[in-house]
Amino acid sequence: HTITEGDDGIRLDRWFKRHFPGFPHSLLEKQLRKGDIRLDGKKAKSSDRLQAGQVLEAPEITLTPAQKPK
């Protein structure tokens, strides 16, 4: 993903919440610790501020709908 002008200046964790609202924060933190999520080829942190034009590399995110309780 390439960061757009509309997302310039926001934190990485807020970017994920905006673009993938069902993605659990705990899973984001785990992938950040493992180095699976990178900004411009470098290991990213959830507190990193994004700049327009940066390239965000992340594994394929597939979200399954939460199951309703019986």
C-alpha positions as CSV (number, residue, x, y, z in Angstrom):
1,H,0.0,0.0,0.0
2,T,1.2,3.5,-0.8
3,I,0.2,6.1,1.8
4,T,-2.0,8.9,0.4
5,E,-2.3,12.6,1.3
6,G,-5.5,11.8,3.2
7,D,-3.5,9.6,5.6
8,D,-0.5,11.8,6.0
9,G,0.6,12.3,9.6
10,I,-1.5,9.7,11.3
11,R,-0.1,6.9,13.4
12,L,0.3,3.4,11.8
13,D,-2.1,1.8,14.3
14,R,-4.8,4.4,13.5
15,W,-4.2,3.8,9.7
16,F,-5.0,0.1,10.3
17,K,-8.1,0.9,12.3
18,R,-9.3,3.2,9.5
19,H,-8.6,0.8,6.6
20,F,-9.2,-2.5,8.3
21,P,-11.7,-1.8,11.1
22,G,-12.1,-5.5,12.0
23,F,-8.4,-6.2,12.3
24,P,-7.6,-6.9,16.0
25,H,-5.0,-4.5,17.6
26,S,-3.3,-7.5,19.3
27,L,-2.7,-9.2,16.0
28,L,-1.3,-5.9,14.6
29,E,1.1,-5.6,17.5
30,K,2.2,-9.3,17.0
31,Q,2.9,-8.7,13.3
32,L,4.8,-5.5,14.1
33,R,7.0,-7.4,16.7
34,K,7.8,-10.1,14.2
35,G,8.7,-7.6,11.6
36,D,6.0,-8.7,9.1
37,I,4.8,-5.1,8.7
38,R,7.3,-2.7,7.2
39,L,7.5,1.0,6.2
40,D,9.8,1.7,3.3
41,G,11.5,-1.6,3.9
42,K,12.2,-1.0,7.6
43,K,10.5,-2.7,10.6
44,A,7.6,-0.5,11.7
45,K,6.2,0.4,15.1
46,S,2.5,1.2,15.9
47,S,3.5,4.7,16.9
48,D,5.2,5.6,13.6
49,R,3.7,8.6,11.9
50,L,2.9,8.0,8.2
51,Q,4.0,10.3,5.5
52,A,2.4,10.6,2.0
53,G,4.3,8.5,-0.5
54,Q,5.6,5.9,2.0
55,V,5.2,2.3,1.0
56,L,3.6,0.0,3.6
57,E,4.3,-3.7,3.3
58,A,2.0,-6.1,5.1
59,P,1.0,-9.7,4.7
60,E,-2.3,-10.4,3.1
61,I,-5.1,-9.5,5.6
62,T,-8.2,-11.7,5.5
63,L,-10.9,-10.9,7.9
64,T,-13.6,-13.4,8.8
65,P,-16.9,-12.1,10.2
66,A,-17.3,-12.6,14.0
67,Q,-19.5,-15.5,14.8
68,K,-22.7,-14.7,16.6
69,P,-23.3,-16.4,20.0
70,K,-25.8,-19.2,19.9
